[in-house]
Amino acid sequence: QVRLQESGGGLAQPGGSLRLSCAASGMTFGLQFMGWYRQVPGHQREFVARISRGGNANYADSLKGRFTVSRDSTNVYLQMDNLRPEDTAVYYCHAVKRDITYWGQGAQVTVSL
């Protein structure tokens, strides 16, 4: 019922910034949570950040102070600052509605010289 489409991924230098966007379409009413996970090949998908309809945001401890998540009713954003090579991953948008989690197709973020 919900489709998620990420944009804004790409290449950044260490210390640089990127802003990811995710647009929800379809039956987008009542998205309780929206946020981001990331995954490196061979590793588990890792929680990055999430935000509720009321604007309450949570972050992975290692990312606090560098990443900022925000949203409106149908879009979620991830501002990534002071990027590090270890931030290189595929970043997946997610949304929760009626106890179902929806996933985007992923956006590649590469941090290197």
N, C-alpha and C positions, 0 to 999 in steps of 0.2 A: 504493500500500500504506500510505502514511502521509498523514494529514490533519493540518494545523496550523491552529489557531484562535487569533488574537490577541484580546486584550482590554486595556482600561486606557487607550486613547487618549482624546484630548479636547483641551480648551483649558487652557493654562497661561499665566500672566504671565511676562514676562522675570524671571529669577532664581528662578522657581518650580521645582517638581519634579513628575514623573509617573513611574509605575511601570507598564511594559508586561509583560503575561504572555502566554505562548503555551503552549497545551496540545496535545500530540501524541496522536493516536488511530489505531487501526488496527494495523498490524504495526509496533509501536514498538520492538521489540527491536533492540539494536545500533545505536543512533543515535550515530555516532562524533563528530559535531560538531553543535552547535546554536548559533544566533545570530540576528543581526539585520542587515538592510540597510535603507536608506531611499532614497526617490526623490522628487524634485521634478519636476513636469511639465516636459517639454522637456529634462531632464537624464538622464544615465546613473544607473542604480541604484548606490548608494554603499555600500561596506562600512562597517559600524558596529562590530560586535563579534562574536566567536565564542568558544566554549568547548568543550573536548574532554571525553570521558568521564572523563578523569583530573583535570579541573578546571583545565587550562591555558587561560588566557584571553588573547585578543589584541584590541586596540582600534585603531581609526583614530587616528593620531597627534593629530589635532585634537580628539579627544574624551577623551583620557586625562585623568583627574582629575575629570571631570564625570559620566561614565557608568560603570556597573558592571553586568556581566553575570554571571548565576549560573544554575545548573541543577540538576535532578535527572534521573532516568532518562527522564522523559517530559514535562518542562516546562522552559522557559527563560524567564528574566526579564531585564528591562532597567530598572535604576534610573537615571533621568535627573534630574540635579540642575543647578542654576544654568543653567536653560534660556535659550537665546537665540533671537531671532526667526529666525535662519538655521537653527535646528533644525527649523523647520516643514517637514514632509514626510509622506509615507505610509511607515510603518514596516512592513517585511515580516519575519515570522519565517521562518527557514529551518532545515532539518535535512539532514544527509548520512548516507546509509546505502548501503553497497555502491556507492560512487562515483556515486550519484544524489542530486541535491539536490531537496528538496521545499520548497514555498513556501506560506505562508499567504496569505490574501486581502488583507491589509494593514490597518493601523490608522492613521487620520489623527491626527497630532499638530500642533496649531497653537499657536504661541507669539506672543502679541501682547497689547497693552493692550485 
